[in-house]
Amino acid sequence: MPFANYKFPQGTLTAEQKEEIIHKTTDMFVGYFGEGVRPYTMVLVDEVVDGGWGRADEVLTIARMRERSQPKG
């Protein structure tokens, strides 16, 4: 059974975006393994509480991500 688990900061995706991720991921698995895997494909979209994740020994928050995405200058 193909399985994918995505984790995103809470509140950053709409219900429509989550649905799109599920459909596109399922289609990707079908593209690799054939139509027979569609009924057995599991896709989970988890939302992680703000500040509940990190990278490179730094706790990340939505505010920090927004600060970094702002153009400098």
ABEGO torsion letter per residue (X at the ends): XBBBBBBBBBGABBAAAAAAAAAAAAAAAAAAAEAAAAAABBBBBBBBBBGABBBGGBBBBAAAAAAAABBBX
